[in-house]
């Protein structure tokens, strides 16, 4: 079997495509030959994303306005997808709200976290995945083929370590919002539910959970996090694309209902 993953002829839908990880998934899928339909609430494309698209010849990327908190909006997006690209065969549920430490130093004590803050996270990260699966995933199930990949998180199965943030000059001290981990755990539970439901229709559903993706974190945080990882570093874009393409392709044809942690071994100890 060739180790090259060829997704030519596949239509891959990526939600939250203009977000932090959306460009990584899009780049990988385009490189593998897929047509990509990217869903986002805005149609304003950042320069970095434009540069990614410029590396891929042809017109295989379609940007569609959609809000995962609005089922009607998601249904309209499916109609556009069918008209412009065809029936979806790969679905990457990437849209999500994360709340890193604020540059302004604002935050709450646990008991003071506003309900609306938690509701917003859960509405996008958990219910948003459900809504998109109800629309795009159901279309895939009707067609009898496809792969659904729900983007989870290390924090869906482990608690954030508050010591990683102790050096930040915030009062009150920074807390990773509890609703974030709750939402990612919910997405993993939905993965198992849909894998059982849609297995007879030939649909595979899995969770891909990155842990500690390198970004704009301060150097001290990076060092503390890397010390916690057996591989002694944070994840980079290249570390995520292989697992995504594995789950999107027939190389994982007998893999469903599982969570693939891409965490450098964080959970080993």
N, C-alpha and C positions, 0 to 999 in steps of 0.2 A: 504493500500500500504506500502511495506517495505521501510524504509528510507535508506537501504543499496543500494548503486549504484553498479551494476554489469555490467561491460563492456566486459565480456567474449565473445569471438568470434568477437570482433570489432578490426579493424585495424586503428590505430590512427597515423597520420603523424604530426610530429612537426618540423617546420622549425627553423633554428638557434638553434638547440637542445643543442649545447655545450655552449651557451651564458648564461647570468646571470639567466634568468628565465626558460630556457629550462629544466634544471634539475628538477625544481619544477613541471612543467607540466608532465614530463616523469615519475617521481616518483608516482604522483597521478594516472596516467593512468595505469601504471603497477600494482599498488596496487589494482585497480579496475578490473584487469584481462585482460586488452587489450593487444594486440600486438602493439608495438610502432616502427614505422619507423622514425628515426631521421635524418633530413637533415642538413648538415653543410658544409661549405667550406673546413674545415680541418677534418682529421680523427684522429688527436692527441687528445686523451681523457684525460681531466684533472683528477687528483687523486680524487678530491671531487665527480666528476661524477661517477667514477669507484666504489666508496664506495656506492653511491646511488644504482647502478645496483646490487651490491652484496647482497642487502637486498631482492632481488626478485628472487625466484627459477625459473629454467627453462631458455629457450633461446627465450625470447619474445621481445628482443630489437635488432633492425637492424640499424646500422649506415651507411648512404649512403652519399657519397660526392655529393654536389650540391651547385650551386651558384644562388641565387634568382635574380641576375641581368642578368642572361643568360638563355633565354628560352630553348635553346637546352639542357643545363645542367639539367634544371628542367624536361624536357621530358625524358631524360635518367634516371633520378631518379624515375620517375613514372614506367618506364619499369622494373627497379630493384625492386621496391616495389611490382609490380604485380607478378614478378617471385619468390620473396623470402617470401612475406607475404600475398599477395592477394590484392583484391580491397580495396581501402581506404574507410572508413565509417565515420571517424572523421578527420578533418583537423584543426590544430592549427597553424595559421600564426603568429609565434613568432619572426622570424628573424627581427632584427632592429638595427639601429645605434643610440646610445644615447651619448651625450657628457657632462659628469659631469665636475665640475671644474678640471682643469689640475693641477697636482702636481708641474709642472714647473711654474705655474702662468701665462701662456701665454693666449692670447685672443685678441679680436678685439672690436673696437667700432662698433655700429650697421651698420653704413655706409661703414665700411671697411671689412665686412665679405666676404671672397672670394666666388665667384659664385660656384666654384668647390666643396667647402665644403657643400653648400646647396644642390647642385645636387647629391652628394654622399648620403646624408641622404634621399632625396626624392626617389632616385633610389632604395634603399633597402626598406625603410619603407612604401612607397606608391606603386610605380611601382612593387616592389618585391611581394607585396601581390596580386596585379593584375595578375602578371605572374603565380604565383602558383595557384591562383583560376582558371585561364584559362586552366591550365593543370590538376591539381588534382581535383579541384572543378568540372570541366566539366566532368571528369570521374565519379565522384559521381552522377552528374545529369543524366548521361547516364544510371546509374544503378538504379536510382530512390529512393535513400535513403541516409541519412547522415546528419552530422552536421558540419558546418564550423564555426570556432571561430577565429575571427581576434583580435589579442592582440592590444588594443589601449592604451590610456593614459589619465589621468586626464587633461593633457595639450592639449589634442585634443579639449576640450570644455572650458577650462579656461586658462588665461594667467599666466605664472610663476610670482610669486611675487619677484621682484628684492631685496626686503628687506631681504629675506631669505639668500642672499649671500653677504650682505654688509660687513660682518665681515672678508671676505676672503681678504688676502693681495695681491690682483691682480691689475695690472695697464696695460691696462684699466680694470675697474670692470667686474666681470664675468657676461656674459649674456647667458641664456639658448638659444641655437640656434633657431631662429624662424622657420627654416625648420622642426624642430622636431614636434612642435605642428601642423604645416601645414600638415605634413605627417600623423599624427594620426587622424586628422580631415578628411583627404582624405580616410583613411581606414574605418572610420565610415560611410562615404558617400557610399563607395563601398559596405559595409554591407547592407545598405538599398536597393541599386540597385539590388544586387544579391538575396536578400530575395524576392523581387518582381518577379525577372526573374525566379528563380528556385523553387518558392513555389509550382507551379503545379506539379513539379517532386518530391515533398516530401523532398526537401533539406531545412534545416533551416540554416540561416546565422545570426550570432550575433557578437557583439563586447564586449569583456571583457576588461575593462579599469581599471588597478590598479592605485592607487595614493599613492606616497610616500612609496616605498618598502624599508625596512630596509636593509642597506648594509654597505659599508665602509665610510659612510658620517662622517664628523667630529662631535664631540659631541655638539658643539654649534648649528650647522645646525639642528641636530636631535631635540634638545630642541625647537628651533624656529618653526620648522615644526610641531612638536607635539602640541605646544601651539595653532596652527592654526586649529587643528583637534578636533572636539567634543569628540572623544574617547580618545584624549590626548596621542596618540602613533602613530608610523608608522606601516605599514602593515608588517606582517611576513609571512613566507611561508604557514603556516597552514591557514591563512586568504584567500589565493588565490585558494587553491585546491578545496574547496567545490563549489565555483562559477563555476570553470572550469568543474567539473564533472556534475554539474547540467545542464550546457549548452551542454555537450557532450552526455548526456543520454536522455532517454525517459521521464525523470522527467520534461523536458522542451519541451515536444512534441508540445505545442501550443504557443511556444515563438520563434519569428523570427523577424528580422529587427530591433532589439533593441540594446541599449548599456547598459550594466550592469556595473555601477561604483562601484568599490571596494575601497573606499577612506576614510572610517571611518567617513563620514559625512562632508568632506572638503567643499563640495559645498553648505552646509546648510547656510553658512553666508559669 
